[in-house]
Structure formats: C-alpha cells, structure tokens
Amino acid sequence: KLFKKVAEHIIVLDKLDKFSPQNISNIVWAYATAKEAHPPLFEKLAGSATKRQNEYHSQDITNLLWSFASNGLLDQHLFSSIEQTVVANLSKYSSQGLGNIAWAYTVANVAAPSLFNELFINACLQKENEFGVEFCCQLHQWQLWQEESKSNISLHPSLQEKCRQAFLTRVPTSSAFQDDVFSQLASLGLKPEEEVLTKRGYRLDAVVEVKGKKIGIEVDGPSHFLGRKPTGSTILKWRQVTNLEGIPIVSVPYWEWNKLRKDIDKKQQYLRSLLHV
C-alpha cells in the first residue's frame, strides 16, 4: 500500500523539478528491489531522467537502468536517449556498475555502439579481479547478447572464461510445483529431461520432445514475475534460450497451475493445450 500511495502521489505532480537525479534513481531502485511493479510511475520518471540526464552521476545512472531492466520495463527510448551520458561516465563506474549497465542493456536489447566497444572491454578488464559471481553472470549474459546480435565485440578471453564459469556453477533449485508438473508431463508420455544444462550455460527446468522438436519447459513461480508480468531476468532467459539455443520456451506460470488445484485431468489437459499435443 505504501508503494502504491507514493506512486500515485508522484504521478499527479505537474513537475518533478524538486526531485534530484539521486532521488529519482533511488525511487526506481526501491521499487525494483522491493519487486513492486508500477509502470506509470516508471514512465513518468523516465521522462524526467531523459530530460535531465546531464545532471546524473554514475551511480544514479546505474541504479536507474538496472531498475528498469530488473522490473522488465524495457523503455527503449530511455536506453537509447541516455547512451551518451552513460558513455561520458564510463571511467567512473565500479565493477558492479559496469555489470549492471551491461546487463540492463542486454535485457532491454537496445544497441549501444558508442558504449559497447573496446573502451568498455578495457574498463571491464581493468576491474577483472573485482567482479564477483553475480556481476560475472551479468557479463556472461552480455557476452551472449553480443552473439545474439552478431556483433564483433568480446570480453578479454580470461574474463570471458571467468564469467562463463560463474554462470555454469549456479546451483539449480527444485520445488513441489516443479515435481508436480514433471509428473504430469511423464503421465502424458513426454518423458521430460529435467534440469537441462544448455550449451551456453542456461538451465532449463525440463526439456520435452514434441513432434520431433525440443521444447523447453519453465516452471515459473512468483519470483519470475512482478504481478503477472515477467521480470527482466525471466524475459532475458526466454529470449536468449530461444534465439541462441533454438529451443522455444513454454512457461507454466504458478497462478495458472494453482487454479487447477488437485485435478489431474485438468492439469494434463492444460499441458496438452500448452504444448499442442
């Protein structure tokens, strides 16, 4: 309720002149970290950020872009418009900042040639020893984006391998929800292969073969969504697995599965419809 009231208050303001760049970046960061979705608020703040971008410091920029991407709000105008300001602050970003910016643009899927070039590669290389697992994973996904977009930009081999290994070592988790879905898939004779590690390091909850074609099954619980909209991480995984691995993704959202309760017939019919079998 607090987040909703704050958003409603800001949205009706005629101007945001009294909000500093840090205020605006802190607001979107707070909503993103609390996993609160409010697209109209983000849209209003994006307009202000675009107009006043020259006032933004490196941390403000990092928080702003990461928050939009994290919430799955892929405002392409914001990412395109702010590119030169991001570039102007390149020497000021921490390793975390570089990782967050790379990941945000990767999620938004907005080309930024003046940002992602040899200068960016060198900035990352200089901070190679500072990248922790989380930020290495972000850079791995950024590197996959370069493959996805067929660019010629690559991280230095040592950092690229460090990031790939970090991405590969993430530990998969299972749930009763997953087990239930897998059980119903097996009952349909689809023989799901569980926790499949793809060539590029993504783990799929399951892969089944339908009419000679592999399909990835993602059993998506609440952490994969803000309300009923996928988070930036979820959007990115679906997109990169489909584009790079050639495996289309079918999502089983938790709220749709919950509606079926314990009705096995309905669950199996739901999966048949979802997979067209």
C-alpha positions in Angstrom: 0.0 0.0 0.0 2.9 2.4 0.8 4.5 1.9 -2.6 1.1 2.4 -4.3 0.4 5.6 -2.4 3.8 7.1 -3.1 3.5 6.3 -6.8 0.0 7.8 -7.0 1.3 11.0 -5.4 4.3 11.3 -7.8 2.3 10.6 -10.9 -0.1 13.5 -10.4 2.7 16.1 -9.9 2.9 18.6 -12.7 6.7 18.8 -12.4 9.5 16.7 -10.9 11.9 19.7 -10.6 12.2 19.2 -6.8 13.4 15.7 -7.2 17.2 15.4 -7.6 18.6 12.8 -10.0 19.6 10.8 -6.9 16.0 11.0 -5.6 14.7 9.6 -8.9 17.2 6.8 -9.2 16.6 5.9 -5.5 12.9 5.7 -6.1 13.1 3.3 -9.1 15.7 1.3 -7.2 13.5 1.0 -4.2 10.6 -0.3 -6.3 12.8 -2.7 -8.2 14.5 -4.2 -5.1 11.1 -4.5 -3.4 9.7 -6.2 -6.5 7.0 -3.6 -6.8 5.6 -3.0 -10.3 4.2 0.4 -11.2 4.7 1.1 -15.0 3.0 4.6 -15.0 5.4 5.7 -12.3 8.5 4.4 -14.1 7.2 6.0 -17.3 6.9 9.4 -15.7 10.3 9.2 -14.0 11.9 8.0 -17.3 10.7 11.2 -19.0 12.3 13.3 -16.3 15.6 11.3 -16.4 15.9 11.7 -20.1 15.4 15.5 -20.0 17.9 15.9 -17.1 20.4 13.2 -17.8 23.4 15.5 -17.8 22.8 16.0 -14.1 23.1 12.3 -13.4 26.2 10.9 -11.7 27.5 7.4 -12.4 25.7 5.7 -9.5 22.4 7.4 -10.4 22.7 6.1 -14.0 23.5 2.6 -12.8 20.6 2.4 -10.4 18.2 3.9 -13.0 19.0 1.5 -15.8 19.2 -1.6 -13.7 15.9 -0.9 -12.0 14.0 -0.5 -15.3 15.6 -3.7 -16.7 15.1 -5.7 -13.4 11.4 -4.8 -13.4 11.0 -5.9 -17.1 10.2 -2.3 -18.2 12.1 -2.2 -21.4 11.8 1.5 -22.2 13.8 1.6 -25.4 13.6 5.4 -25.7 15.2 5.8 -22.3 18.1 3.4 -23.0 18.7 5.0 -26.4 18.5 8.6 -25.2 20.8 8.1 -22.2 23.5 6.3 -24.1 25.9 9.2 -24.5 25.6 10.1 -20.8 26.4 6.5 -19.9 29.5 6.7 -22.1 30.6 10.0 -20.6 30.8 8.4 -17.2 32.5 5.1 -18.3 35.7 5.7 -16.2 33.6 6.3 -13.1 31.7 3.0 -12.8 32.6 0.4 -10.3 32.8 -3.3 -11.3 29.2 -3.6 -10.1 28.2 -0.6 -12.1 29.7 -2.0 -15.3 28.0 -5.3 -14.7 24.6 -3.7 -14.0 24.8 -1.4 -17.1 25.8 -4.3 -19.4 23.1 -6.5 -18.1 20.4 -3.7 -18.3 21.2 -3.0 -22.0 21.2 -6.8 -22.6 17.7 -7.2 -21.1 16.4 -4.1 -22.9 18.0 -5.4 -26.2 19.0 -1.8 -27.2 22.1 -1.5 -29.3 24.6 1.0 -27.9 27.6 1.0 -30.2 29.2 4.1 -28.7 29.1 2.4 -25.3 29.9 -1.2 -26.0 33.3 -1.1 -27.8 36.9 -1.5 -26.9 36.7 1.2 -24.3 34.1 -0.8 -22.4 36.1 -4.0 -22.9 39.2 -2.4 -21.4 37.2 -0.8 -18.5 35.9 -4.4 -17.6 39.4 -5.9 -18.0 40.9 -3.3 -15.6 38.4 -4.4 -12.9 38.6 -8.2 -13.7 39.7 -9.1 -10.2 36.8 -7.1 -8.7 33.9 -8.9 -10.4 32.1 -11.2 -8.1 29.9 -14.1 -9.2 26.7 -12.1 -9.7 28.4 -9.5 -11.9 30.3 -12.2 -13.8 27.0 -13.8 -14.6 25.7 -10.4 -15.8 28.7 -10.1 -18.1 28.2 -13.6 -19.4 24.7 -12.8 -20.5 26.0 -9.6 -22.0 28.5 -11.7 -24.0 25.7 -13.9 -25.1 23.9 -10.8 -26.3 26.8 -9.9 -28.5 26.5 -13.4 -30.0 22.7 -12.9 -30.3 23.2 -9.5 -32.1 26.1 -10.8 -34.2 28.5 -8.1 -33.0 32.2 -8.5 -33.1 32.7 -7.3 -29.5 34.1 -9.8 -26.9 35.3 -9.7 -23.4 39.0 -10.4 -22.9 39.4 -14.3 -23.0 40.4 -14.6 -19.3 37.4 -12.5 -18.1 35.1 -14.2 -20.6 36.0 -17.6 -19.2 35.7 -16.4 -15.6 32.2 -15.2 -16.4 31.2 -18.4 -18.2 32.4 -20.5 -15.2 30.4 -18.3 -12.8 27.3 -18.8 -14.9 27.8 -22.5 -15.1 28.2 -23.0 -11.4 24.9 -21.6 -10.3 23.0 -24.3 -8.3 19.6 -25.2 -9.6 16.7 -25.4 -7.1 13.6 -27.7 -7.2 10.1 -27.3 -5.8 7.0 -29.3 -5.3 5.5 -27.2 -8.1 8.2 -28.5 -10.5 7.8 -32.1 -9.3 4.0 -31.9 -10.0 4.4 -30.5 -13.5 7.1 -33.1 -14.3 4.9 -35.9 -13.0 2.0 -34.8 -15.3 4.3 -34.5 -18.3 5.6 -38.0 -17.6 2.0 -39.3 -17.4 1.4 -37.8 -20.9 4.3 -40.0 -22.1 6.5 -36.9 -22.8 9.5 -38.2 -20.8 10.8 -34.8 -19.5 14.5 -34.4 -19.2 15.0 -32.4 -16.0 17.4 -29.6 -15.2 18.9 -29.5 -18.6 22.1 -27.5 -19.0 22.3 -25.8 -22.4 25.4 -25.2 -24.4 25.6 -21.6 -23.3 25.0 -22.2 -19.6 21.3 -21.8 -19.1 19.5 -24.4 -17.0 16.0 -25.3 -18.2 13.6 -26.9 -15.7 12.8 -29.5 -18.3 13.0 -30.3 -22.0 10.5 -32.5 -23.8 10.2 -33.6 -27.4 7.0 -32.9 -29.3 6.6 -33.9 -32.9 10.4 -34.3 -33.2 11.2 -30.8 -31.8 12.7 -30.0 -28.5 10.7 -27.6 -26.3 12.0 -26.0 -23.0 9.6 -26.1 -20.1 10.0 -23.4 -17.5 8.0 -23.9 -14.2 7.8 -20.3 -13.2 7.0 -19.4 -9.6 6.3 -16.0 -8.1 10.0 -14.9 -8.2 9.8 -14.9 -12.0 7.1 -12.3 -12.2 6.0 -8.8 -11.0 2.3 -9.3 -10.7 1.6 -11.2 -13.9 4.4 -9.7 -15.9 7.8 -11.4 -16.3 10.8 -9.9 -14.6 13.8 -8.7 -16.7 15.7 -11.9 -15.8 12.8 -14.1 -17.0 12.4 -12.1 -20.2 16.2 -12.4 -20.9 16.3 -16.2 -20.3 13.3 -16.9 -22.5 14.8 -14.7 -25.3 18.3 -16.0 -25.3 17.5 -19.6 -25.0 15.1 -19.3 -27.9 17.4 -17.2 -30.1 20.7 -18.9 -29.3 19.9 -22.4 -28.4 17.0 -22.8 -30.9 14.8 -24.2 -28.1 11.4 -22.4 -27.8 10.3 -21.9 -24.2 6.9 -22.7 -22.8 6.2 -21.2 -19.4 3.9 -22.8 -16.8 3.0 -19.8 -14.6 2.3 -20.6 -11.0 -1.1 -18.9 -10.9 -2.4 -20.9 -13.8 -1.3 -24.1 -12.3 -2.7 -23.2 -8.9 -6.2 -22.7 -10.5 -6.2 -26.4 -11.4 -5.9 -27.4 -7.8 -5.6 -31.2 -7.5 -7.5 -32.1 -10.6 -5.1 -34.4 -12.6 -7.3 -34.4 -15.7 -7.4 -30.6 -15.9 -3.6 -30.4 -15.3 -2.9 -32.9 -18.1 -5.4 -31.1 -20.5 -3.7 -27.8 -19.6 -0.3 -29.2 -20.6 -1.7 -30.8 -23.8 -3.1 -27.4 -24.8 0.1 -25.6 -23.9 2.3 -28.0 -25.9 -0.2 -28.6 -28.7 -0.2 -32.4 -28.2 
